[in-house]
């Protein structure tokens, strides 16, 4: 998506698995990389598996590290940025989109 840099997403559980309520995704962000700065109607629940970074939002920047959990409320503009030296990886759970969605995280 426009605005993303060095970020990859893999759907672990999604529509192809018959998941009609929630989807689980794995993100990997390179050092200096980020997801797009965006917002959408659904909330996110994230678990940081590896690395560290900053989530940028209208509420201000919040640092995160391995083992942290992150809640992103609906309609909050947000962006995950890797500020560490190594790869940053996190799981992201979202409600199943009602239509096709390119939600990056």
Wavefront OBJ file of the C-alpha trace (Angstrom):
o trace
v 0.000 0.000 0.000
v 1.144 3.563 -0.534
v 3.141 4.843 2.439
v 4.419 1.413 3.493
v 8.147 0.748 3.482
v 9.832 -2.599 4.115
v 6.633 -4.167 5.474
v 5.214 -7.578 4.607
v 1.934 -9.169 5.645
v 0.925 -12.820 5.648
v -2.586 -14.015 6.451
v -2.322 -16.904 8.943
v -6.063 -17.467 9.365
v -8.489 -15.854 6.959
v -11.397 -16.393 4.624
v -9.691 -19.312 2.863
v -9.699 -21.128 6.219
v -13.400 -20.489 6.760
v -12.795 -17.804 9.395
v -15.922 -15.683 9.285
v -15.475 -13.677 12.514
v -11.762 -12.886 12.956
v -8.589 -12.916 10.864
v -5.036 -13.416 12.147
v -2.152 -11.825 10.272
v 1.623 -11.815 10.689
v 3.531 -8.610 9.935
v 7.266 -8.304 9.405
v 8.786 -4.824 9.194
v 12.421 -4.223 8.227
v 14.633 -1.840 10.247
v 13.599 1.706 9.306
v 10.404 0.373 7.715
v 6.770 1.095 8.490
v 3.187 0.259 7.684
v 1.142 3.002 5.990
v -0.244 5.829 8.115
v -3.952 5.013 7.888
v -7.247 4.470 9.701
v -10.296 2.240 9.344
v -13.476 1.254 11.153
v -12.168 -1.898 12.839
v -10.056 -2.328 15.958
v -6.767 -4.281 16.110
v -5.292 -6.488 18.783
v -1.543 -7.020 18.292
v 1.148 -9.110 19.981
v 4.763 -8.106 19.338
v 6.795 -11.260 18.696
v 10.181 -9.738 17.918
v 11.915 -6.373 17.800
v 10.854 -2.902 18.844
v 9.366 0.222 17.402
v 6.884 3.028 17.698
v 3.214 3.156 16.867
v 2.341 6.646 15.675
v -1.192 7.911 16.237
v -3.194 11.055 16.898
v -2.842 10.174 20.597
v 0.955 10.494 20.276
v 3.831 8.084 19.719
v 3.918 4.924 21.839
v 7.004 2.724 22.034
v 6.647 -1.046 21.912
v 8.959 -4.036 22.297
v 8.921 -7.814 22.141
v 6.169 -9.272 24.321
v 4.017 -6.120 24.372
v 0.350 -6.174 23.436
v -1.153 -3.246 21.539
v -4.779 -2.227 21.164
v -5.651 0.087 18.278
v -9.208 1.457 18.630
v -11.517 1.820 15.632
v -10.927 4.931 13.494
v -7.590 5.788 15.157
v -5.050 6.920 12.579
v -1.993 4.721 13.160
v 1.329 3.536 11.764
v 3.741 0.877 13.030
v 7.410 1.889 12.609
v 10.439 -0.309 13.263
v 13.000 1.769 15.179
v 15.251 -1.169 16.087
v 18.282 -2.724 14.406
v 16.600 -6.013 13.506
v 13.337 -7.233 12.059
v 10.119 -6.351 13.896
v 7.373 -8.978 13.842
v 3.881 -8.920 15.276
v 0.601 -10.778 15.091
v -2.476 -8.703 14.343
v -6.057 -9.827 14.917
v -8.931 -8.010 13.231
v -12.655 -8.589 12.812
v -13.319 -10.299 9.499
v -13.937 -7.578 6.917
v -17.501 -7.475 5.643
v -16.145 -6.701 2.167
v -12.780 -6.969 0.468
v -10.307 -5.011 2.590
v -6.662 -4.160 2.084
v -6.235 -3.303 5.764
v -2.466 -3.195 6.350
v -2.317 -3.071 10.091
l 1 2 3 4 5 6 7 8 9 10 11 12 13 14 15 16 17 18 19 20 21 22 23 24 25 26 27 28 29 30 31 32 33 34 35 36 37 38 39 40 41 42 43 44 45 46 47 48 49 50 51 52 53 54 55 56 57 58 59 60 61 62 63 64 65 66 67 68 69 70 71 72 73 74 75 76 77 78 79 80 81 82 83 84 85 86 87 88 89 90 91 92 93 94 95 96 97 98 99 100 101 102 103 104 105
